Amino acid sequence: MIDLRSDTVTKPTPAMLAAMTAAEVGDEQYLEDPTVNELQRRMAELLGHEAALFLPTATIANQIALRAQRRSRARCCSPRSGRTCSCTNGAVRRFTRAS
């Protein structure tokens, strides 16, 4: 069974390791990673958008979403049991300047 709860608990299978080893790679920051480029292209096409952005973790995705949606000096409303509060609350305050 593959555990996808977190990027820190998933253990790759031998087939996954072989695929990673054989994958063509490049610098994603310079748009030179063909795997990331194809993933973004396919997701944009699938969702009917002009472009898509690969975000490697839920924490990064949450931070970008909060930063994009908040206004200056805004408060962040999230259930206490939600991941944004329970796992990344310090990051919310630090990076988005929301409370």
ChimeraX attribute file (.defattr): number of C-alpha atoms within 10 A of each C-alpha:
attribute: neighborCount
match mode: 1-to-1
recipient: residues
	/A:1	6
	/A:2	9
	/A:3	11
	/A:4	10
	/A:5	8
	/A:6	9
	/A:7	11
	/A:8	8
	/A:9	10
	/A:10	12
	/A:11	13
	/A:12	12
	/A:13	11
	/A:14	9
	/A:15	9
	/A:16	11
	/A:17	12
	/A:18	11
	/A:19	11
	/A:20	12
	/A:21	10
	/A:22	9
	/A:23	11
	/A:24	10
	/A:25	13
	/A:26	14
	/A:27	10
	/A:28	13
	/A:29	7
	/A:30	7
	/A:31	10
	/A:32	12
	/A:33	14
	/A:34	15
	/A:35	14
	/A:36	18
	/A:37	16
	/A:38	11
	/A:39	14
	/A:40	17
	/A:41	17
	/A:42	14
	/A:43	16
	/A:44	15
	/A:45	13
	/A:46	10
	/A:47	10
	/A:48	10
	/A:49	10
	/A:50	9
	/A:51	12
	/A:52	17
	/A:53	13
	/A:54	13
	/A:55	13
	/A:56	9
	/A:57	10
	/A:58	14
	/A:59	16
	/A:60	13
	/A:61	14
	/A:62	17
	/A:63	17
	/A:64	15
	/A:65	12
	/A:66	18
	/A:67	16
	/A:68	10
	/A:69	10
	/A:70	14
	/A:71	12
	/A:72	9
	/A:73	10
	/A:74	12
	/A:75	13
	/A:76	18
	/A:77	10
	/A:78	12
	/A:79	10
	/A:80	10
	/A:81	9
	/A:82	10
	/A:83	14
	/A:84	21
	/A:85	16
	/A:86	12
	/A:87	12
	/A:88	17
	/A:89	16
	/A:90	13
	/A:91	17
	/A:92	21
	/A:93	14
	/A:94	11
	/A:95	12
	/A:96	23
	/A:97	17
	/A:98	19
	/A:99	13
